[in-house]
Structures are given as structure tokens and as C-alpha cells.
Amino acid sequence: MKNIKDIVKNNILSIVGRPKSICVALSGGSDSVCLLHVLNSLSDDVGFSVPVKVVTSTKQRRTRLQRVR
């Protein structure tokens, strides 16, 4: 059985080849943190960077966006 790191690595290589960097939207939940950890651990092996940008939003703004939809 493959571990999650191998699965992510194989998907990256088959979908985008050997990218210079990877941009992923993360929510901050446990699954997002796990993905960020896996990508960071693969970055040297595959040869890409994982620059991290933080965007925060207020609850009021999220509520407003939900109403528009």
C-alpha cells in the first residue's frame, strides 16, 4: 500500500511534471495542514518550492460572500 506522500508525489509528477513552485489554497483545517506538510516534505525531492501566503477574512466578509451566491 502506498503512503500519502507517494500518492501526492505521483500525482504532481503526472499532472504538472516538475514544477518550479506549487500554489494551493488551504483553509487551515487539519487536512490542509497535512497537505502543506506533505508538499513541504516533497519539495526538495521533486524540486519545487512551496511559498506560503496568508490571507485572512472576517466573519462578516464571509457571510456577505455567502449571501451573494
Phi and psi in degrees as a GROMACS rama.xvg file:
@    title "Ramachandran Plot"
@    xaxis  label "Phi"
@    yaxis  label "Psi"
@TYPE xy
-78.4866  147.751  LYS-2
-89.2251  169.65  ASN-3
-61.0898  -35.0876  ILE-4
-62.8489  -43.4342  LYS-5
-65.1803  -39.2652  ASP-6
-64.7007  -46.8806  ILE-7
-63.1798  -44.3785  VAL-8
-59.1736  -47.7726  LYS-9
-62.6542  -38.478  ASN-10
-67.6138  -41.8806  ASN-11
-59.7717  -49.6531  ILE-12
-64.9448  -36.6396  LEU-13
-78.8941  -28.8561  SER-14
-88.8996  -47.1568  ILE-15
-121.515  3.74617  VAL-16
73.1009  -130.186  GLY-17
-112.915  86.0387  ARG-18
-71.5456  157.583  PRO-19
-78.6206  -34.3433  LYS-20
-151.47  162.65  SER-21
-128.022  132.866  ILE-22
-112.565  124.381  CYS-23
-135.123  136.232  VAL-24
-85.5269  127.699  ALA-25
-123.004  145.094  LEU-26
-91.7434  -20.9608  SER-27
98.7308  -3.49052  GLY-28
-73.1563  173.807  GLY-29
-62.8248  -34.8175  SER-30
-69.5895  -37.1385  ASP-31
-67.0982  -41.188  SER-32
-64.134  -39.4939  VAL-33
-62.1553  -45.2257  CYS-34
-61.5812  -44.2309  LEU-35
-60.7261  -41.3679  LEU-36
-62.8144  -45.1645  HIS-37
-64.3544  -45.5373  VAL-38
-61.3096  -42.2356  LEU-39
-63.6098  -40.2482  ASN-40
-70.7692  -24.7655  SER-41
-87.1854  -15.9489  LEU-42
-57.6634  -43.9809  SER-43
-70.2669  -40.6001  ASP-44
-64.3562  -45.2328  ASP-45
-88.0689  -26.9047  VAL-46
95.148  37.097  GLY-47
-127.035  164.661  PHE-48
-106.536  157.582  SER-49
-126.746  77.2184  VAL-50
-67.6536  140.413  PRO-51
-111.64  127.951  VAL-52
-120.677  138.534  LYS-53
-109.085  127.135  VAL-54
-124.803  125.775  VAL-55
-112.919  156.045  THR-56
-139.852  144.261  SER-57
-80.3608  158.113  THR-58
-61.3194  -38.7368  LYS-59
-60.3143  -42.0397  GLN-60
-65.097  -43.035  ARG-61
-63.3748  -40.3177  ARG-62
-63.5974  -42.5513  THR-63
-61.3112  -42.1102  ARG-64
-65.8206  -36.2244  LEU-65
-65.92  -36.1737  GLN-66
-69.0487  -31.3132  ARG-67
-68.5347  -34.7397  VAL-68
